[in-house]
Amino acid sequence: MWKAVLEAKRVGARAFGMFLRSQRSWNSKSLDDEAAEKFQSTCQECGFESCYILPHSPYLMNLGSPKEDVFLKSRAMLVEELGRCKQLGLTLYNIHPGSRVGAISVTECIKRIADGINYAHSQVPDVTVVLENMSCQGSTIGGHFEELREIIDHITDKSRIGVCLDTCHAFAAGHNLADEAGVKLMIDTFSKIVGISYLKAVHLNDSKVVCLPGDGVPCEQFFLYLPIVNAVLVRDSPMYRRDSEIPGQNTDPAFWGQHTAGYTVF
């Protein structure tokens, strides 16, 4: 696990995400104290603070599942994962909120998600659960900012809940991030509905799909015009874009890494 820290340092990253276990299995080996101490010492040597490391939950976790056995396994997994964060000295933990799998209402699903988080909070102190916005695909919860806000409203300890804004998911959900006005509108909407104080991280991801299929915004335009540098969230923070032909755009990853301190962008 400590090798992930070295790799992040090698590529000049200022923040990084990681899995704490196999992302596609319910079972995992316990984390021994020696490995945890090695991870923490490597983070200290490489200059990574806990607020710039965002572990991600396994994909099997579904706190919104209407099936009681899946819900209980997901809840137990969250408790175990928060315990790992605590052991590793990490303070943030990123989850996909969950899915109702077409069997229960959105309201019921949100309540189950919040119940699972509240239970995990009661078992493990100090670690903040970070909800990732989703792409409005299928029965997933979190594609609409109102759903994230409703989950937060049900959380007992609101000092330990936050949001990770994924640009790919936001784009697929209908936020036109290929347009400067669209970026600003998304940020304003997020601020009004969720609250900017809950934003803990950004997953700056490209998109393979169009913005609301049928609306005519092709994915090729996404990073070409994504004006994140002018947005309120990360104003004055240089970003690396895949298109090196953009006039005035510095595409040197080293330059990008040197100037993103203070912004948790993964």
Secondary structure as UniProt FT lines:
FT   HELIX           2..10
FT   TURN            11..12
FT   STRAND          16..19
FT   TURN            23..24
FT   HELIX           33..46
FT   HELIX           50..52
FT   STRAND          53..56
FT   TURN            59..60
FT   TURN            63..64
FT   HELIX           68..88
FT   STRAND          92..95
FT   STRAND          98..99
FT   TURN            101..103
FT   HELIX           106..123
FT   STRAND          128..132
FT   TURN            138..139
FT   STRAND          140..141
FT   HELIX           145..153
FT   HELIX           158..160
FT   STRAND          161..166
FT   HELIX           167..172
FT   TURN            173..174
FT   TURN            177..178
FT   HELIX           180..193
FT   HELIX           196..198
FT   STRAND          199..203
FT   TURN            213..214
FT   HELIX           219..221
FT   HELIX           222..225
FT   HELIX           228..230
FT   TURN            233..236
FT   TURN            244..245
FT   TURN            247..248
FT   HELIX           253..258
FT   TURN            261..262
//
